[in-house]
Structures are given as structure tokens and as C-alpha cells.
Amino acid sequence: MSDRLVSDPGGNLLTLCAAVGAIVAAFAYFDPASGINGTPGALLVIASSIAICLAGLVVVAAALHRGPLHATLVVLLLLGILGTALAAAMLHSTLLLAMMGLCLLGWLAHLFTRKGGRPAAAAEGAAR
């Protein structure tokens, strides 16, 4: 398990930033000074951030390496990140928007690296 965590820094970044995003959204939901406290949009962002975090954990921890289930989960992660970022922008939550930007970077890093943390092109070249 620890080998998988080390070998997928993009997935780890995605999962960590989604968890921090959920905490930021929860704080904004309960803080009366945030301006978005108690709104359904903030509650939706909490739920979507938790869903992104859980999907990131599945991608990192499970043996879903480059199969159809992995591809489906990666596409759904992208849609979740972009949707949550749009909601964060509409809620004027810059910290949450920054976390979703980092999630997107982690998603890209996960997408373009293979097991072992090497870029896909370098891994193919080393196999020859």
C-alpha cells in the first residue's frame, strides 16, 4: 500500500487538496463572517470535495491501473474538480478555488505518469 502512495504523487496531491478543500468549505459554511454560511451551494461544495477526496483515495489505493474503471473514475474526477472550482468561483471562495486548481494539477500529474512516478513517455522508452 505504501508503495502505491509513493508511486502516485499526482493522486496524493489530488486527494490531499480535496480534503483541505472540504475543510475550507466546511469552515465557510459554518462561519457567519464568510458570507456564504448556511447556503446550499457551500453545502454542495463540501459534498463534492469529499467525493473528490474519496475518488482520489480509490485511484491511489486500489488496483485500478489503466482499465476501463480507472478511465471512468479519472473522467469523473475531472468533472468533479471543474464543477467544484466553478462553484468555488461563484461562492467567491478563493482558497477553495486554489485547492481545486491544485487538484487539477494532481489530476494531470496522475494522468501523465505511470506506476513508479515516471512520465508515460519515459516509461515506454525504458521498456524498449
MARDRENDO-957309 format. One record per residue: residue in one letter; residue number from 0; x, y, z of N, C-alpha, C in turn. Coordinates in Angstrom, 2 decimals. Last residue first. Example, Ala and Ser with C-alpha at 12.3 -4.5 7.8 and 13.67 -1.06 7.14 Angstrom:
+--------+-----+---------+---------+---------+---------+---------+---------+---------+---------+---------+
| residu | num |     n_u |     n_v |     n_w |    ca_u |    ca_v |    ca_w |     c_u |     c_v |     c_w |
+--------+-----+---------+---------+---------+---------+---------+---------+---------+---------+---------+
|      s |   1 |   12.85 |   -2.25 |    7.08 |   13.67 |   -1.06 |    7.14 |   12.90 |    0.03 |    7.87 |
|      a |   0 |   13.19 |   -5.69 |    7.80 |   12.30 |   -4.50 |    7.80 |   13.20 |   -3.30 |    7.80 |
+--------+-----+---------+---------+---------+---------+---------+---------+---------+---------+---------+
//
This chain:
+--------+-----+---------+---------+---------+---------+---------+---------+---------+---------+---------+
| residu | num |     n_u |     n_v |     n_w |    ca_u |    ca_v |    ca_w |     c_u |     c_v |     c_w |
+--------+-----+---------+---------+---------+---------+---------+---------+---------+---------+---------+
|      r | 127 |   11.94 |   -0.36 |  -23.82 |   12.49 |   -0.85 |  -25.12 |   13.87 |   -1.37 |  -24.98 |
|      a | 126 |   11.32 |    0.76 |  -21.44 |   10.89 |   -0.63 |  -21.67 |   11.50 |   -1.20 |  -22.94 |
|      a | 125 |   12.04 |    3.37 |  -21.60 |   12.87 |    2.50 |  -20.76 |   12.53 |    1.03 |  -21.01 |
|      g | 124 |    9.98 |    4.42 |  -23.16 |   11.34 |    4.41 |  -23.68 |   12.25 |    3.48 |  -22.92 |
|      e | 123 |    7.83 |    4.19 |  -21.41 |    7.82 |    3.42 |  -22.65 |    9.21 |    3.32 |  -23.24 |
|      a | 122 |    8.64 |    5.97 |  -19.43 |    8.44 |    4.56 |  -19.09 |    8.42 |    3.69 |  -20.32 |
|      a | 121 |    8.63 |    8.36 |  -20.81 |    9.90 |    7.85 |  -20.30 |    9.79 |    6.37 |  -19.95 |
|      a | 120 |    5.88 |    8.66 |  -21.29 |    6.80 |    8.54 |  -22.42 |    8.15 |    7.96 |  -21.97 |
|      a | 119 |    4.84 |    8.89 |  -18.65 |    4.45 |    7.77 |  -19.52 |    5.42 |    7.59 |  -20.67 |
|      p | 118 |    7.16 |    9.69 |  -16.01 |    6.26 |   10.07 |  -17.09 |    6.01 |    8.91 |  -18.04 |
|      r | 117 |    7.11 |    7.78 |  -12.98 |    7.83 |    8.24 |  -14.16 |    6.83 |    8.66 |  -15.22 |
|      g | 116 |    5.91 |    6.67 |  -10.75 |    6.08 |    8.11 |  -10.77 |    6.84 |    8.64 |  -11.97 |
|      g | 115 |    5.20 |    4.08 |  -10.55 |    6.60 |    4.36 |  -10.32 |    6.90 |    5.85 |  -10.41 |
|      k | 114 |    2.84 |    3.97 |  -13.10 |    3.28 |    3.41 |  -11.83 |    4.79 |    3.60 |  -11.69 |
|      r | 113 |    2.99 |    7.07 |  -14.96 |    2.62 |    5.67 |  -14.76 |    3.09 |    5.23 |  -13.40 |
|      t | 112 |    1.54 |   10.23 |  -15.64 |    2.60 |    9.40 |  -15.08 |    2.07 |    7.99 |  -14.93 |
|      f | 111 |   -0.62 |   11.71 |  -16.49 |    0.54 |   11.62 |  -17.37 |    1.74 |   10.92 |  -16.75 |
|      l | 110 |   -2.53 |   11.57 |  -14.45 |   -2.88 |   11.14 |  -15.79 |   -1.64 |   10.88 |  -16.65 |
|      h | 109 |   -1.28 |   12.71 |  -12.25 |   -1.69 |   11.30 |  -12.21 |   -1.93 |   10.76 |  -13.62 |
|      a | 108 |   -0.96 |   15.31 |  -13.20 |    0.23 |   14.51 |  -12.86 |   -0.12 |   13.03 |  -12.80 |
|      l | 107 |   -3.65 |   16.04 |  -13.46 |   -2.79 |   15.99 |  -14.65 |   -1.55 |   15.15 |  -14.38 |
|      w | 106 |   -4.39 |   15.90 |  -10.76 |   -5.08 |   15.06 |  -11.75 |   -4.22 |   14.92 |  -13.01 |
|      g | 105 |   -2.75 |   17.88 |   -9.68 |   -2.58 |   16.49 |   -9.26 |   -3.22 |   15.53 |  -10.24 |
|      l | 104 |   -3.93 |   20.09 |  -10.98 |   -2.51 |   19.76 |  -11.22 |   -2.21 |   18.32 |  -10.82 |
|      l | 103 |   -6.47 |   19.92 |   -9.81 |   -6.33 |   19.76 |  -11.26 |   -4.88 |   19.44 |  -11.63 |
|      c | 102 |   -5.81 |   20.48 |   -7.17 |   -6.39 |   19.17 |   -7.51 |   -6.24 |   18.89 |   -9.00 |
|      l | 101 |   -5.04 |   23.12 |   -7.50 |   -4.02 |   22.13 |   -7.15 |   -4.51 |   20.72 |   -7.39 |
|      g | 100 |   -7.58 |   24.14 |   -8.05 |   -6.50 |   24.29 |   -9.03 |   -5.38 |   23.30 |   -8.77 |
|      m |  99 |   -8.83 |   23.58 |   -5.66 |   -9.29 |   22.86 |   -6.85 |   -8.28 |   23.01 |   -7.99 |
|      m |  98 |   -7.44 |   25.38 |   -4.04 |   -7.34 |   23.95 |   -3.77 |   -7.79 |   23.13 |   -4.98 |
|      a |  97 |   -8.29 |   27.80 |   -5.17 |   -6.87 |   27.43 |   -5.25 |   -6.68 |   25.94 |   -5.00 |
|      l |  96 |  -10.97 |   27.69 |   -4.42 |  -10.63 |   27.71 |   -5.84 |   -9.17 |   27.32 |   -6.05 |
|      l |  95 |  -10.65 |   27.90 |   -1.67 |  -11.21 |   26.67 |   -2.24 |  -10.90 |   26.58 |   -3.73 |
|      l |  94 |   -9.66 |   30.51 |   -1.60 |   -8.84 |   29.41 |   -1.09 |   -9.34 |   28.07 |   -1.63 |
|      t |  93 |  -11.78 |   32.03 |   -2.64 |  -10.51 |   31.94 |   -3.38 |   -9.64 |   30.79 |   -2.89 |
|      s |  92 |  -14.91 |   31.98 |   -3.01 |  -14.02 |   31.32 |   -2.06 |  -12.69 |   31.07 |   -2.76 |
|      h |  91 |  -17.19 |   32.90 |   -4.35 |  -16.09 |   33.82 |   -4.03 |  -15.19 |   33.26 |   -2.94 |
|      l |  90 |  -19.03 |   31.21 |   -5.37 |  -19.14 |   31.49 |   -3.94 |  -18.08 |   32.48 |   -3.46 |
|      m |  89 |  -18.10 |   30.97 |   -7.96 |  -19.38 |   31.65 |   -7.74 |  -19.61 |   31.99 |   -6.27 |
|      a |  88 |  -15.76 |   29.53 |   -7.44 |  -15.67 |   30.86 |   -8.03 |  -16.96 |   31.64 |   -7.81 |
|      a |  87 |  -16.85 |   27.17 |   -6.46 |  -16.00 |   27.98 |   -5.59 |  -15.86 |   29.39 |   -6.13 |
|      a |  86 |  -18.13 |   26.25 |   -8.77 |  -18.93 |   26.61 |   -7.60 |  -18.13 |   27.48 |   -6.64 |
|      l |  85 |  -15.84 |   25.76 |  -10.33 |  -16.84 |   26.73 |  -10.78 |  -17.71 |   27.18 |   -9.61 |
|      a |  84 |  -14.66 |   23.75 |   -8.78 |  -13.95 |   25.01 |   -9.00 |  -14.91 |   26.11 |   -9.46 |
|      t |  83 |  -16.58 |   21.78 |   -9.03 |  -16.33 |   22.35 |   -7.71 |  -15.58 |   23.67 |   -7.82 |
|      g |  82 |  -16.33 |   21.24 |  -11.78 |  -17.59 |   21.70 |  -11.22 |  -17.41 |   22.36 |   -9.86 |
|      l |  81 |  -13.65 |   20.35 |  -11.92 |  -14.07 |   21.54 |  -12.66 |  -15.38 |   22.11 |  -12.11 |
|      i |  80 |  -13.78 |   18.07 |  -10.24 |  -12.85 |   19.16 |   -9.94 |  -13.30 |   20.44 |  -10.64 |
|      g |  79 |  -15.74 |   16.50 |  -11.56 |  -15.94 |   16.96 |  -10.19 |  -15.05 |   18.12 |   -9.82 |
|      l |  78 |  -14.48 |   16.04 |  -14.03 |  -15.75 |   16.75 |  -13.98 |  -16.04 |   17.29 |  -12.58 |
|      l |  77 |  -12.23 |   14.59 |  -13.11 |  -12.06 |   15.86 |  -13.82 |  -13.35 |   16.68 |  -13.77 |
|      l |  76 |  -13.51 |   12.35 |  -12.01 |  -12.71 |   13.23 |  -11.16 |  -12.53 |   14.59 |  -11.82 |
|      l |  75 |  -14.59 |   11.20 |  -14.30 |  -15.48 |   11.74 |  -13.29 |  -14.76 |   12.66 |  -12.31 |
|      v |  74 |  -12.17 |   10.40 |  -15.51 |  -13.04 |   11.38 |  -16.18 |  -14.01 |   12.01 |  -15.17 |
|      v |  73 |  -11.28 |    8.55 |  -13.61 |  -10.46 |    9.71 |  -13.93 |  -11.29 |   10.79 |  -14.61 |
|      l |  72 |  -13.31 |    6.63 |  -13.69 |  -13.09 |    7.38 |  -12.46 |  -12.26 |    8.63 |  -12.72 |
|      t |  71 |  -12.95 |    5.65 |  -16.29 |  -14.22 |    6.27 |  -15.89 |  -14.03 |    7.14 |  -14.66 |
|      a |  70 |  -10.37 |    4.57 |  -16.06 |  -10.64 |    5.65 |  -17.02 |  -11.93 |    6.39 |  -16.67 |
|      h |  69 |  -10.82 |    2.57 |  -14.15 |   -9.89 |    3.65 |  -13.87 |  -10.16 |    4.84 |  -14.79 |
|      l |  68 |  -12.51 |    0.92 |  -15.61 |  -13.00 |    1.54 |  -14.38 |  -12.11 |    2.71 |  -13.98 |
|      p |  67 |  -10.83 |    0.09 |  -17.72 |  -12.00 |    0.93 |  -18.00 |  -12.58 |    1.59 |  -16.75 |
|      g |  66 |   -7.42 |    0.51 |  -16.50 |   -8.54 |   -0.27 |  -17.01 |   -9.72 |    0.65 |  -17.28 |
|      r |  65 |   -5.11 |    1.60 |  -15.24 |   -5.34 |    1.75 |  -16.68 |   -6.38 |    0.81 |  -17.27 |
|      h |  64 |   -5.31 |    0.10 |  -12.32 |   -4.30 |    0.66 |  -13.20 |   -4.68 |    0.50 |  -14.66 |
|      l |  63 |   -6.52 |   -0.15 |   -9.77 |   -7.30 |    0.23 |  -10.96 |   -6.36 |    0.80 |  -12.01 |
|      a |  62 |   -6.28 |   -1.17 |   -7.02 |   -5.53 |   -1.66 |   -8.17 |   -6.34 |   -1.41 |   -9.45 |
|      a |  61 |   -6.46 |    1.63 |   -4.77 |   -6.97 |    0.41 |   -5.40 |   -6.13 |    0.03 |   -6.61 |
|      a |  60 |   -5.23 |    4.04 |   -3.96 |   -5.09 |    2.82 |   -3.16 |   -5.52 |    1.54 |   -3.87 |
|      v |  59 |   -5.71 |    6.07 |   -5.89 |   -4.36 |    5.84 |   -5.35 |   -4.24 |    4.46 |   -4.73 |
|      v |  58 |   -8.43 |    5.86 |   -6.47 |   -7.47 |    5.84 |   -7.57 |   -6.07 |    5.51 |   -7.04 |
|      v |  57 |   -9.50 |    6.11 |   -3.89 |   -9.72 |    4.88 |   -4.65 |   -8.69 |    4.76 |   -5.77 |
|      l |  56 |   -8.73 |    8.73 |   -3.28 |   -8.23 |    7.61 |   -2.47 |   -8.38 |    6.29 |   -3.20 |
|      g |  55 |  -10.22 |   10.10 |   -5.19 |   -8.76 |   10.14 |   -5.24 |   -8.14 |    9.02 |   -4.43 |
|      a |  54 |  -12.77 |    9.59 |   -4.23 |  -12.40 |    9.05 |   -5.54 |  -10.88 |    9.06 |   -5.70 |
|      l |  53 |  -12.59 |   11.05 |   -1.82 |  -12.81 |    9.59 |   -1.79 |  -12.43 |    8.95 |   -3.13 |
|      c |  52 |  -12.22 |   13.66 |   -2.85 |  -11.23 |   13.05 |   -1.96 |  -11.37 |   11.54 |   -1.93 |
|      i |  51 |  -14.60 |   14.00 |   -4.26 |  -13.32 |   14.05 |   -4.98 |  -12.23 |   13.38 |   -4.14 |
|      a |  50 |  -16.41 |   13.90 |   -2.10 |  -16.49 |   12.90 |   -3.17 |  -15.19 |   12.85 |   -3.98 |
|      i |  49 |  -15.62 |   16.18 |   -0.70 |  -15.48 |   14.86 |   -0.06 |  -15.52 |   13.76 |   -1.11 |
|      s |  48 |  -16.34 |   18.08 |   -2.59 |  -14.93 |   17.96 |   -2.20 |  -14.67 |   16.62 |   -1.52 |
|      s |  47 |  -19.11 |   17.71 |   -2.66 |  -18.32 |   17.41 |   -3.86 |  -16.83 |   17.29 |   -3.53 |
|      a |  46 |  -19.84 |   18.50 |   -0.03 |  -20.11 |   17.13 |   -0.51 |  -19.25 |   16.79 |   -1.72 |
|      i |  45 |  -19.02 |   21.19 |   -0.07 |  -18.48 |   20.26 |    0.93 |  -18.63 |   18.83 |    0.44 |
|      v |  44 |  -20.62 |   22.13 |   -2.12 |  -19.17 |   22.11 |   -2.32 |  -18.49 |   21.22 |   -1.28 |
|      l |  43 |  -23.13 |   21.96 |   -0.91 |  -22.84 |   21.15 |   -2.10 |  -21.34 |   21.04 |   -2.36 |
|      l |  42 |  -22.82 |   23.91 |    1.05 |  -23.03 |   22.51 |    1.44 |  -22.74 |   21.56 |    0.28 |
|      a |  41 |  -22.63 |   26.15 |   -0.54 |  -21.48 |   25.78 |    0.29 |  -21.60 |   24.34 |    0.75 |
|      g |  40 |  -25.23 |   26.10 |   -1.64 |  -24.05 |   26.00 |   -2.50 |  -22.81 |   25.59 |   -1.73 |
|      p |  39 |  -26.97 |   26.54 |    0.49 |  -26.93 |   25.22 |   -0.12 |  -25.71 |   25.03 |   -1.03 |
|      t |  38 |  -25.51 |   28.34 |    3.28 |  -26.08 |   28.30 |    1.92 |  -26.01 |   26.89 |    1.35 |
|      g |  37 |  -24.32 |   28.70 |    5.75 |  -25.65 |   28.12 |    5.70 |  -26.27 |   28.03 |    4.32 |
|      n |  36 |  -22.32 |   31.40 |    4.74 |  -22.67 |   30.43 |    5.78 |  -24.12 |   29.98 |    5.63 |
|      i |  35 |  -21.19 |   33.17 |    3.11 |  -21.86 |   32.03 |    2.45 |  -22.30 |   30.99 |    3.47 |
|      g |  34 |  -19.97 |   35.00 |    4.70 |  -20.92 |   35.50 |    3.71 |  -21.66 |   34.39 |    2.97 |
|      s |  33 |  -18.23 |   34.55 |    6.79 |  -17.81 |   34.17 |    5.43 |  -18.73 |   34.73 |    4.35 |
|      a |  32 |  -19.07 |   34.99 |    9.34 |  -18.37 |   36.09 |    8.67 |  -18.02 |   35.78 |    7.22 |
|      p |  31 |  -20.10 |   32.59 |   10.29 |  -21.03 |   33.65 |    9.91 |  -20.36 |   34.81 |    9.16 |
|      d |  30 |  -19.02 |   29.47 |    9.32 |  -18.54 |   30.76 |    9.79 |  -19.49 |   31.88 |    9.35 |
|      f |  29 |  -19.95 |   27.14 |    8.08 |  -20.32 |   27.39 |    9.47 |  -19.89 |   28.75 |   10.00 |
|      y |  28 |  -18.96 |   27.31 |    5.47 |  -20.38 |   27.01 |    5.69 |  -20.81 |   27.37 |    7.11 |
|      a |  27 |  -16.25 |   27.70 |    5.80 |  -17.04 |   28.77 |    5.21 |  -18.54 |   28.56 |    5.45 |
|      f |  26 |  -15.61 |   25.17 |    6.85 |  -15.38 |   26.37 |    7.65 |  -16.23 |   27.53 |    7.12 |
|      a |  25 |  -16.25 |   23.60 |    4.65 |  -16.98 |   23.42 |    5.91 |  -16.81 |   24.63 |    6.81 |
|      a |  24 |  -14.34 |   24.52 |    2.82 |  -15.76 |   24.71 |    2.53 |  -16.60 |   24.55 |    3.80 |
|      v |  23 |  -11.98 |   23.67 |    4.11 |  -12.20 |   25.10 |    3.83 |  -13.68 |   25.37 |    3.59 |
|      i |  22 |  -12.43 |   20.90 |    4.08 |  -12.30 |   21.60 |    5.36 |  -12.55 |   23.09 |    5.17 |
|      a |  21 |  -12.44 |   20.43 |    1.34 |  -13.64 |   20.11 |    2.13 |  -13.61 |   20.82 |    3.48 |
|      g |  20 |   -9.80 |   21.20 |    0.74 |  -10.93 |   21.93 |    0.17 |  -12.23 |   21.67 |    0.93 |
|      v |  19 |   -8.41 |   19.18 |    2.02 |   -8.27 |   20.55 |    2.51 |   -9.40 |   21.42 |    1.98 |
|      a |  18 |   -9.26 |   17.09 |    0.33 |   -9.56 |   17.05 |    1.77 |   -9.46 |   18.44 |    2.38 |
|      a |  17 |   -8.17 |   17.96 |   -2.09 |   -9.62 |   17.80 |   -1.98 |  -10.05 |   17.76 |   -0.51 |
|      c |  16 |   -5.47 |   17.83 |   -1.47 |   -6.07 |   19.14 |   -1.74 |   -7.59 |   19.07 |   -1.69 |
|      l |  15 |   -5.15 |   15.02 |   -1.16 |   -4.86 |   15.94 |   -0.07 |   -5.55 |   17.29 |   -0.28 |
|      t |  14 |   -5.83 |   14.05 |   -3.73 |   -6.57 |   13.63 |   -2.54 |   -6.38 |   14.60 |   -1.39 |
|      l |  13 |   -3.90 |   15.32 |   -5.38 |   -5.33 |   15.46 |   -5.64 |   -6.14 |   15.16 |   -4.38 |
|      l |  12 |   -1.53 |   14.32 |   -4.28 |   -1.80 |   15.76 |   -4.27 |   -3.28 |   16.02 |   -4.45 |
|      n |  11 |   -1.87 |   11.58 |   -4.86 |   -1.75 |   12.03 |   -3.47 |   -2.06 |   13.51 |   -3.35 |
|      g |  10 |   -1.87 |   11.62 |   -7.64 |   -3.06 |   11.16 |   -6.92 |   -3.05 |   11.59 |   -5.46 |
|      g |   9 |    0.77 |   12.51 |   -7.99 |   -0.35 |   13.28 |   -8.50 |   -1.65 |   12.92 |   -7.80 |
|      p |   8 |    2.38 |   10.49 |   -6.90 |    2.34 |   11.80 |   -6.24 |    1.18 |   12.66 |   -6.73 |
|      d |   7 |    2.46 |    7.44 |   -6.74 |    1.47 |    8.27 |   -7.40 |    1.38 |    9.64 |   -6.71 |
|      s |   6 |    4.26 |    6.00 |   -5.24 |    4.40 |    5.94 |   -6.68 |    3.40 |    6.81 |   -7.42 |
|      v |   5 |    3.50 |    6.25 |   -2.59 |    4.72 |    6.93 |   -3.02 |    4.77 |    7.01 |   -4.54 |
|      l |   4 |    1.22 |    4.65 |   -2.60 |    1.13 |    6.04 |   -2.20 |    2.33 |    6.83 |   -2.67 |
|      r |   3 |    2.25 |    2.18 |   -3.39 |    1.31 |    2.86 |   -4.26 |    1.19 |    4.32 |   -3.90 |
|      d |   2 |    3.82 |    1.59 |   -1.17 |    4.46 |    1.74 |   -2.47 |    3.54 |    2.47 |   -3.43 |
|      s |   1 |    1.93 |    1.28 |    0.83 |    2.77 |    2.47 |    0.89 |    3.51 |    2.68 |   -0.43 |
|      m |   0 |    0.82 |   -1.19 |    0.00 |    0.00 |    0.00 |    0.00 |    0.87 |    1.25 |    0.00 |
+--------+-----+---------+---------+---------+---------+---------+---------+---------+---------+---------+
//
